[in-house]
Amino acid sequence: MLDKNTANDVIFEALSLGASFCDIFIEKNETQSFSMNSSKIKDIKSGLDFGIGIRLIFKDKSLYGYTNSIDKEELIKLTRILADQYKKKTIIENTIAFKTKKIQEISYLPEKDVDLAQKILRFHELDKMVRSSSDKIHQVNISLMQRKQNIEIFDSEGLHVTDFRPYCRMASTAIAKEGTNQATGSWAPGARGGYSFAESLDLQMISEKISTSALNSLRAKPCPAGEMPVVIDNGFGGVIFHEACGHSLETTSVEKKSSVFWDKKGEMIANEALSAVDDGTMDGLWGSLNCDDEGMDTQRTQLIKDGKLTNFLSDRMGEIKTGHQRTGSARRESYKYAPASRMRNTFIEPGKYSLEELLESMGDGLYAKSMGGGSVNPGTGEFNFSVQEGYLVKNGKLTDCVKGATLIGRGEEIMQNISMVGSDIDYSAGTCGSVSGGVPVTVGQPPIKVDKILVGGHA
């Protein structure tokens, strides 16, 4: 997307102005999205965005700017503006020997040429299925997002790499209502792939999943409050590990020493039952990458092994500032952001127990079947997450569906209290926001048993 000679001249200018490193990130994004509400299609949108970001590194300081222009003089002007506070001139060769890098591509569901009318018909089919499941279904919301991202990277070490990143995500929500009571059930799977991913989803399964969740929650009783054992189910349950622990393992927080784990590498920070991974190489997953946004091959990074902290997630600046080697984790929302160390597909690894064994072992407690939203203090790891669908457990058996449950705790404490890990792992798509914007990530886990955690509810 950018002429090599132009890239060469921009990088040459940066190095001449004293930068120790320079990279150029070129991006073209095509997007399409639409939604359905009240059985009507709304908000049909499509767009195209193009831009170029330039980063200059002076020892341990990074400067970043972006433009929508591809003109060489404009790019050089931006480079000079960034370097303006560094007047030191450097004599260098004026040619960078770019070597185009071949990347090992992960597999994904391919693009499929399907017109908008066909996609809309499928939405109407799902809407009808959900509404026919019960007269208590008051509303159905469905949305689809597709994105085709093309990137190109040049840097002063001679790297040249291109990548194509297709994304597809479909979200569905059922809202049940009875009198003044209202409850929701939702599911929003996403993948690195084209529309064939959305087409592969079983509409009947989606309908049953979200309507059953909404109807069960509608009949729910108030959840009791207090400290108790909790079993958190697979899939989106992994959002707690992602938020309460994962961000603390990124060098963006480690370099500031704002992470509670910044000096704990090699130490036991979790129960020995727990091992956790961040893996960008998994075929088709929403957070997977062929290469990161610095052009480095993505990889599988073992974060915690049998309770011991083994690694952090690091980008180039993270390595410069902390000494932790790069892990192919540099990510950004778009060319408008400088890259930073970010999670990709982050999950607790499977153990050996069935869900039934976890429930039986807890006696009395709470089963969090599906998690909702929440908040986290990244400095302390303190979190507060709502339970979207939960059930009381009595003598190891599921009983009443409950509402109003909230899980409250600290990341370092909950990891010490995870004593049993199930075998049935699942993954869920999400968008993670941080210093470099919102990026596609996957959270995941098998069912886990937390020996004790504070549950907020009704006294």
Buried (B, 14 or more C-beta within 10 A) or exposed (E): EBEEEBBBBBBBBBBBBBBBBBBBBBBBBBBBBBBBBEEEBEEEEEEEBBBBBBBBBBEEBBBBBBBEBBEBEBBBBBBEEBBEEBEEEEEEEEEBEBEEBEBEEBEBBEBBEBEEEEBBEBBBEBBEBBBEBBEBBBBBBBBBBBBBBBBBBBBBBEBBBBBEBBBBBBBBBBBBBBEEEBBBBBBBBBBBBBBBBBBEBEBEEBBBBBBBBBBBBBBBEEBBBEEBBBBBBBBBBBBBBBBBBBBBBBBBBBBEEBBBBBEBBEEBBBBEBBBBBBBBBBEEBBBBBBBBBBBBBBBBBBBBBEBBBBBBBBBBBBBBBBEBEBBBBBBBBBBBBBBBBBBBBBBBBBBEBEBEBBBBBBEEBBBBBBBBEBEBEBBBBBBBBBBBBBBBBEEBEBEBBBBBBBBBBBBBBBBBBBBBBBBBBBBBBBBBEBBBBBBBBBBBBBBBBBBBBBBBBEE
